[in-house]
Amino acid sequence: MTSSQPGVQISKKAFIQAAVIILALMLLSGVLTRILPAGQFARVVVEGRGDVIQPDSFQFIDRPEYPVWRWFLAPLEVLIFPGNVTVIGIILFILLVGVAFALLERAGVLQYAIHSIVRRFGHQKYTLLLVLTFFFMALGGFFGILEEVIPLVPIVIALALSLGWDVLTGLGISILAANVGFSTAVFNFFTIGTAQRLAGLPLFSGWVPRLMLFIVMYLVLAVFLTRHARRIEGKSARSPGPPDNAPIGIAQSEISPGSASGDEPRLRRAALFMGAMFVLILISVMFLTWQESLSDLAMPVSGLLFLAGGVGAALMAGMGKRAWGAIWHGFLGIAPAVPLLLMAASVQLIISSGGILDTLLYYASTFFADTSPFVSVLLIYGLTLVLELFISSGSAKAFLVIPILMPLADLVGVNRQIAVSAYAFGDGFSNLVYPTNALLLIALSLTGMAYFKWLKWVLRLWVWVIPITVAFLALAVVFNYGPF
């Protein structure tokens, strides 16, 4: 085993870069609270929907007292702000996952599992790439699972490295595929489900056109990843990823064919146990996310199960007392991600506390006057993309935006099903672009990938994504994609 620290290790460069970007967004949000007038929509409580905005009720109000020094305390205030359960759940999740991976790596279980997969599928690796990409897309598109695939990301990255590819290929197969599926969701409670319910549409109605789009986007992503993998195969210098290509603490020598013996019964039992835990995690996530009252528990519960699997697998592999050292180093390695997540979450808190969140929604709604249906759909798409910078939660954004957008859509002759689709595209595809999104922060933390290197790479895919989704919306307007 290598003497390097086990588990996820966040590089200083990646941490500083992300912190500077998010701090700039915090300051921008604070400045906007001083420039824009404060405003407020009236809200009513609707059974099954919570607080719903009344579209015609906006009025300007006195600016709340929100001094500059509180901009910088906002990351701490996030922990006591209403809705902090989600933030705390994410923090617990990444800490538990970081510790679990440190255990799996130090015990040799991770290396053994990767070697076994390479030995079994190494001669069909591009078929494996296509299958795994579809699997992760299906998790996002059919079950709304996105952040919960994070535990699998380091494994897929290590697998990609062992097959001669790079970190970006591993990220593309896993988290990027899940995000594309989530964005073109066929059945997804968090975007399509919530938005359709708020819009008064039958739940998951209009799924056939969305399924067709899902297939098209899978083909586009498959071509994108395959071309990239073939281009950099065996030529790591051509990859824009981290130069050492081992960002998750696993040295290349540890995942080479000679690093794990296929006849070691303890490692085999430990790997099988961890595989069983993965299945249990997937089942629990599916169940919890489909139960609205329990959805906030999905990430911490999956994190606890993953930790239990890591501890159990490490003990079965004969790790013994060495596990305590791995646990500590795993915690220290992932801990720098916590302040980044709190800073990202504070952006929404700043604009809410400054009283300008509803003002932004009101000003955005005025652009819909005297526009054609297609232009209005594009405005919904664009508005959601802008709001995603400040409000990363798809469900929270739906409760804010949909009650305003749907009456406006009715006035300009836009079918509500089309408006919901435009909202879903804007909410989903921006998840792995904006540095205020917790999912992107966690993924980059796990890999040591610099934000701008990731952005440059992923925008090559978005060059195809945006025209395809705009074409889908154009056809939807032409054929009046329904049911109403």
N, C-alpha and C positions, 0 to 999 in steps of 0.2 A: 504493500500500500504506500501511497505517496505521503510525504510529511506535510503536505499542504492542508490548510484548514478544511474540514468537511462541510458539506452543505452549500447553501446559497451565499455568495460573497458579493456584496454590492460595491462596485469600484468607486473610489473617491471622485473620479472625473464624472462618472454618470450621475452621482448624487449631486454634485455641485451644479452641473448643467441643468438638471431637472429643477433644483431648488431656485436657481436664478430665473428660469422661465416662469415658474408658478408664482414667485414673488412679484414679478412684473405684472402678471394678471391680477394679483391681489391689489397692487397699487392702482392699476387701471380701474378696477371695480370701485375702489375707494374714491378716486377722482371723479368717476361718473356720479357718485352719490352727492358730490358738490356741484356738479354742472347741471344735471337733470333735475327737474322739479319732482317732488314726492307725489305719489298718487296712489289711489286704492280703488279696487273693485269691491262691490258688496258680494258676500258669499252666503249661500244657504246650505244647510245640511240636507242631503238627499240620501235616503236609505239605500245602502249598498254602494254608495259613491263617495261618501264623506262630504267635505266642503267643496261646493261647486260654484264657480264664478258666474255672476249674472252679467252677461255681455254689455248691456246698456247702462250699467251702474257706475261707470268710472267717474271719479272726481279727484281734483287736485287737493292735497292736504298740506298742513304745515310740515316743514322738514323735521324729521325726528332728530333728537340730539344724539349724534353719533360722532364723537371726536376722532381725530386722526390716530391717536395712540391705540384705539381699539381695533384699528385695521390689523395691527401687528399682534394683538392678543386673540384675534379671531380663530387661529388654529386651536387654541386651548378652549375657547368658548364653544367650539363645535361639540366638545364632549358633554356639555351640559345643555345644549340647545335642543328643543323638541325635534324628534326624529333622529337623535344620536344613536339609537339602537343599531341602525344600519352601519354607521361609521365604526362603532365599537365592534360589531360583528366582523367587518372586513379586517380590522386590525388583529383581532384574535385569530382569524383565519390564516393570515399570512405568517404570523408568528408560529402557529402550530405546524403549518406546512414546512416552514424553514427548519424547524427542529426535526420533523419527521424525515426530511431528506438528508439531513446530516447523519441521522442514525442509519438510514438505508445505505448511504454511501460508505461510511466508516465500517459497517459490517460486511460490505462487499456484495450485498444483495442486489443493489442497483446494477452494478457492473455485471454480475452473473446473469440477470434478466436480459440486459441489453445484448450480451454476447450470445445468449440462447436465441434471441430473435434474429440477430444477424446471421447466425449459423443456419437457421431454418429458412430465412427468406432472402438472404444476401444475393442469391442469383436471380431474384425476381423483385429487386428493390423498387423499380418504378411502378410495378403493380402494387407493391406495398404502399408507396406514396399515394397513389390514387385511392386506394381503399381507406387509408387513414384519413385522408383529406375529406372524403365523403362522410366518414364516421363523425368527424368533428363538426362538419357542416350540418349534419342531421341533428346533432345534439342542440345546436343553436336554433335551427330552423323548425324543428318539430317539438322540442321540449323547452325552448327558451333558456337553455343552459349556456352560460357564457363565463362569468367569473369562476364558476365552480370547476371549470376544466383546468384551472391554474396548476393543481397538483400534478397533472400529466405533462405539463409543458417541459420541465427539465428532462424528463425521461425521453420525450420525443426529440428534444434537441440533442441529447447524448446519442440517441439512435441515429439521427441524421449525421452527426459527426463521424460515427463509426462506419457509416456507409459511404463516406467520402464526400459528403456535402458540407454545409456550413450552418452557422447559427440561424441565419435568416430562413433557410429551408425548414429547419425545425419549428421556428415560430410560425411560418406560413402554413405548415401542415396542421398545426395545433390551434393556437389562439386566433390566427387570422382566418382560418377556415371556419371556426366556431362563430367569429364575428360576422363573416359574410352570410352564413346561414341564419344567424340571429337577425340580420338586417333585411333579408329577403324571406322573412318568417312565413311559413305556411300555417303553423299553429304556434302561437307564442303569447302566453298570458301577459307578459310584461309590456309589450308594445301593441301588437294587433289586438289582443284580447281586451286590455284595458281601454285602448282608444275606441274600439268598436262598442264596448259597453257604454262609454261616456257619450258616444255619438248616437246611441239608440239603434245600432245595427245588430242583427242576429250574430251571436258569438261565432267567430271563425267563418263567417259567411264569405263567399267569393274566393274560396281556397284554390279552385282549379287554376285560374290565371296566375296566382302566386306560386303554385307548384311548378308551372311552366317556367316562370322567371327563376325559381330556385334551380331548376335543371340547367338553364342557360348560364347562370352565374357559377355553377359548379364546373361547367366545361371551361369557362373563362379562367377561373382560378386554377384548374388542373393544368391548363396550357401554360399559364403564368409561372407556376411552381416548377413544372417539368422543364421548361426552358431555362429557368434560373439554375436548377439543380444540374442540368447537363452542362451549362456554361461554366460553372465553378467546380465541377467534379474533379477532385484531385488537384485543384489549383486554388488553394485557400487564399493566395495573394490577390486573387481577382475578386474576392468577396469583400463587401463593405462592412462586414461584421467585425467584432473585436479581433485584434491581431493574433491572439494566442488561441482563438477558437475553442477555448475551454472555460467559458464564463461561469459555469455553475459549479466549479470546484472539482471537476472530474478531469483528470489529466488524460490525454489521449492514450498513454500507455496502459491506463487502467481499463480501457474498453477495447483493447486489442484482442484478437482471437486467443492469445495465449494467457490472458489475464484471469480467466475463470474456467475452472475445470468442470466439464459437464457431468462428472461422476461424483461430485461432492453432495452427498445426501442432505446435509444440513442447509446448504444454500438453496438446494432445490425445494426443500420443504418451506423455507422462509419465503422464497419467491412465489410459490403457489399460495401461501397464506396471504401475502400482500396482494396477489391477483384477486383472491376472493374478497379481500377488503375493498378493492376498487369496485367490484360489482356491487357490494353492499352500499358503498358511497353513492354510486350512480342511482341505485334504486331509491335510496333515502332522499337524494336531491330531487328526483322526479316527483316523489310523493309530496315533499314539503313545498316545492315551488307550485304545485298544482292546488295546494291548499292555501288560499290567500291569507288566512289568519296565521299561518305558520311560515310564510315565505321568508320572513326575516331570519328564521333559524337555519335556513339552508346552508349558508356559508359556515357559521360556527360549528354546526353539527357535522358537516363534512370534514371540517378541519380536525375536530376531535376524533372522528373515526379514522382519519388518515394518520393522526398521531398514534392512536391505538394500534393501527396496522404497522407503523414504523417501529414502535417499541416491541410488539410481538415478534415481528420478523427479525429484529436485531437480536433478541434473546434466543430465538430458535437457531440463529446462525452462530450462536456461541459467543456473543460479544461481551457479556458479563458486565463488570464494573466500568469498563471503558465507555459504556453508554453515557455516563454522566458527563464526561468531557465532550463527547459529540453533541449532547444536548445543549451545553453551554455555548459552544462555538457556533452551533446552528442558530441559536437565539441571537448572538452578537452579529452574525453575518446578515441576518434579515432585518434587524432592528432599525437601521437607517431608513427603511421604507416607511416607517410609521410617521415621522414628521412630514414627509412628502405627502402622504395621504391626508393628514390633518390640514396641511396648507391648501391642498386642492379642494377639500370640502369647504374651506373657509371662504372661497370665492362666492358661493351662493349665499352664505351667511352675511357677508358684507353688503351685497346689493339688497338683500331682504331687510337687514337692519337699517340701511340707509333709506328705505322707503321707495326705491326706484324699480323694483321688480315688476309691479303692475304697470308702472309708467312705460317701461320697455315694451310690455305686451300691448298697451294701448297705442303707442306710436306705431308699432309694427302693424296693427290691425288697420290703421288709416290708409296704408298703401293699397288695400284691396278695392278701394272705391274706383268704379268705372274701369275695371280691368276685364279681360276676356277670361273664360273658364280655364284655358290652358295656362295663361299668365298667372292666374290666381293659384293654380296648383303648384307652379314653380315657386311662387312666393311662400307658400306653405312649406315647401321643401327647404327653401333658403332660410326662412324664419327658424325652423327647427334646428338647422345647422348652426345658426348663430346662438340660439338659446342653449344648445348643448355645451357651449364653451363655459357657461355659468351654472347650468343645472344638468348634471350627468345622469341622474336617475331617469330612466325612460318612463316609469310609472308616475313619478312625481311631476315630470314635465307634462305628461298627458292630462293630469288633473288641472294643471294651470292653463294649458293651451287649448285643449279640445273644446271646452265650453265656450271659448271665444271664437275659435275658428269655424265651428260647425254652422252657427247662424250666418257668419259671413260667407261661407261656402254656399249656403242656400240662396243668399241674396244675389250672388254672381252666377248662379246656375251650375255650380260644381257638385257632382255626385258625392255624397258623404263617404262612400266606399273609396273613391279616388283620393279624397282629402286624407283619409286615414292611412292609405298607402304612402302618400307623400310624407306624412308625418313619420311613419315607420322607417322610411329610407333615411330621412334626415337625422333621426335619433340613432339609427344603428351604424351607418357607415362612418360616422364621426367618432365612434368609440375608441378606435385605435389610431386616431390622428391627434386629438387634443390632449395636451399634457395635464389637464385638470381631471381627466378620467382615471379613476382608481385602477381599472383593469389594465390600462396601458402602463401606468406607473409600476404596478406589480410585475408585469411581463418584462419591462425593461430592467427592473431591479434584479430579476432572476437571471438575466443574461449578461448584464454589464453593457448592453447595447446603448450607444449614445443616441439621444433623441433625434437629432437631425439626420444621422445616418439611417435610422429606421424610417423617418419621414420621407427621405429621398427615395427609399426603396418602395415603400408602400404606395406612394403617389403614382408610381408607374402602373399599379393595378387600378387605382382610382381613375386614371385617364380613360379606362375602359368602363369602369363601374358607372360613372356619372352619365355618359351618353346612353348607356343601356337602360338605366333607370328612367332617364328623361324620356326615352323612346317608349318605354312601357307606359308612362303616365300620359304621353301624347295619344297612344293607341287607346288607353282607357277612356280618355275624353271623347275620342272619335266614336267609340262603340258604347259609350255610356256604361262603363263597368259598374255593376250593381251589387246588391239588389236595389238600393235607392240612395 
